[in-house]
Amino acid sequence: MKRLLIAVLLCLLVSGFASADTVREYTLQPAEINVEALLTITFEDQAKNAQTDDREYLFYELPGYDGRPFCGLDDTVGFGQLRLSGYPYLPDSEHPSVFTDNVEPSGVAKCSLTSEEALQKSEAWLKALGITDAYLQSVTAYGKLEKYTGVYLLAFGQQLNGLPVYWAAATQRDEWTKPQSNRIEIIIGDSGLISLYGYWSEFEPVSRETEITSEVDAGARFSAMGLEMGYDELCYLLTGTRDAAMATLAYRYQNRFISAADGSVLQ
Amino acid sequence: MKKWFLLLLVLAIPATGFAAQENEVVTLPTVAPLLVAAAEPGADYSSAPVGEFYAAYVEGDEYQSPRMTAEEAQRAAALLEDYQSGARPEQDVLNKETDVVVGVYTLNPEDYEGETLFTLLPVTPLTDEEILEVIDAFAQCGQTFDPAALTYKNCMRGGGIESWRFFQTEETERRAVLRDLYIRMGFVSDTPYTPQVYDDGLGMAMLDPDSYCGLDYFLFLPARAMTDDELLRYVIYTETSDPAEYGNYAVYEKQLRLEMSRLFGAPLAMTLEFETTAVMGEQDADYGDERAYYACFNTPDGTSYSGYIDVDTSEMLEAWLSFPDSLAYSDLHLDPFDEKWLTIAKETVQTLRSDDAMITDAQSMGEVWLNEGGYGVMVTVVMENGGYYLITIAYQNESPANVITYEFHVPEQQE
């Protein structure tokens, strides 16, 4: 009995250490998405009729249709991202305006759908697609202008280990090859999904560490950089090139980042 | 002798009074410092920079390069024979001034590095008629057209990737000074500007924009520094504001500066960059026939202020405070409907304004793209007079960024 107890305690000790490990760095790859779910979301009962074309990535449309409905899974954009799109059929008269002059400041869009219902449906679609690491960034209601259909735009950011991911400014210098935010925007109205579009990644661990820079040390580091004593959040900073991108655990203060591993300045 | 001296002194006293009356205080034409022309050591008035461009130029749109295509050149050879046999184009394009699709212009060789003719060609493939028009124009000048002789020195095509030369910085600066002298003080040139280039080396051809990728005019600038008089001629020719208003500019500018200070906290020490008058409805469909004065001012730190003021009511109609680009890209996305953005926006307005105007409302307009700075939120702050501010706040530092707009109309009227 005593031996068993010791063995259990040892196991707990080992698992305790393991859980204390923090994976610091990851490589990015285009996310794996449930294609069947995307087809169903986009084409509904016409999903089985959707056909691909001659592009170098998956792009589906219905024969005989010009434009909507269509959907795509573009894994050729680089930076370890998948460009995901789903545009169901929509009559011209129901095309919404998602510009600032049509934002409904009350947060209630000019439609029967409520923002809570819009969120529930959006989360269900993401789950069906296999996206489980999203977090809600914002819900914007549209419909201030009479002539446009009222809709909600829900924006979801991507999390890694429960922490948000941000692209570094340095990766944005070349406007022709810069990555887009790891973010999916869903527009939804009374007619259902209007559009789903965004960029998503999967993260493969490449290094493990057991300790990270303490919050106090991080704050001091930012202070030494001439900023406030403290930090905004722990997150992952995404850097790299079209061919290879990496996520690094970092403390963020405004638009400055320091490595959570050694406190070095990342941005 | 002493009596005579005293008498002279007494007589001289009224004379000093007359002199003092002559010495009246004269209001300066502007409260802004006049721009100072500065010579630019690096200015190059020749076609050499364009030559360097084409020396390194590998491949591009053949309809925007200063030449005919191989196929067009081949047709030109055949059409030259037709011309020599008596074929003639339907229209004469030699020194054509307006609606130019194809044009050939006579140059003063001493101003254009020895070139005698300049050819303008469209972005579209040339028709036989257009090629014949070029051949005919050359013939009128006693020259035989040779497509192989077209270069960046004597040809621009389709809105041109690079062609001839542009105003040099020092010329642009002198032009600003001369515009000021023309508008504020009535300085004019004795020689009027003409669009024809052959008379004085300066010229302007009004293009058919569809044939030149939207470009609506082509300037002929001599391959030397333009004189002040030449620039003044150009300024007078191209100025579009109402000459009857020129004498009022100083008063209008003062009104605008005072309003900029009241609404935006603008400093007095701003450099006037540009000014004009306009009918407001022609600038913004939300307005009517208000007579407006527009000016743009810069400060040393790169902040700029610009706006339209109603010259009859002194009411600011539209104004902009533009911050210099200083933000690095940020990928941060936050909730644009968080109450804190409204608080920041209202505090910003209260800090900017120098009066006690009440804020009646503030609303988020959602997330906006801040160009290179990433993302932020736009907030409307409505004032008690119905005027409102549009304030963009960067997520990354929770501070105003890009441009703050003030409009006299309430937002609802824009619907």
Boltz contact constraints between the chains, C-beta under 6 A:
constraints:
  - contact:
      token1: [A, 100]
      token2: [B, 365]
      max_distance: 6.0
  - contact:
      token1: [A, 100]
      token2: [B, 366]
      max_distance: 6.0
  - contact:
      token1: [A, 100]
      token2: [B, 378]
      max_distance: 6.0
  - contact:
      token1: [A, 103]
      token2: [B, 365]
      max_distance: 6.0
  - contact:
      token1: [A, 103]
      token2: [B, 366]
      max_distance: 6.0
  - contact:
      token1: [A, 105]
      token2: [B, 363]
      max_distance: 6.0
  - contact:
      token1: [A, 137]
      token2: [B, 333]
      max_distance: 6.0
  - contact:
      token1: [A, 138]
      token2: [B, 335]
      max_distance: 6.0
  - contact:
      token1: [A, 138]
      token2: [B, 336]
      max_distance: 6.0
  - contact:
      token1: [A, 140]
      token2: [B, 366]
      max_distance: 6.0
  - contact:
      token1: [A, 157]
      token2: [B, 333]
      max_distance: 6.0
  - contact:
      token1: [A, 166]
      token2: [B, 331]
      max_distance: 6.0
  - contact:
      token1: [A, 167]
      token2: [B, 331]
      max_distance: 6.0
  - contact:
      token1: [A, 169]
      token2: [B, 328]
      max_distance: 6.0
  - contact:
      token1: [A, 169]
      token2: [B, 329]
      max_distance: 6.0
  - contact:
      token1: [A, 172]
      token2: [B, 329]
      max_distance: 6.0
  - contact:
      token1: [A, 181]
      token2: [B, 331]
      max_distance: 6.0
  - contact:
      token1: [A, 254]
      token2: [B, 396]
      max_distance: 6.0
  - contact:
      token1: [A, 254]
      token2: [B, 397]
      max_distance: 6.0
  - contact:
      token1: [A, 255]
      token2: [B, 328]
      max_distance: 6.0
  - contact:
      token1: [A, 255]
      token2: [B, 330]
      max_distance: 6.0
  - contact:
      token1: [A, 255]
      token2: [B, 396]
      max_distance: 6.0
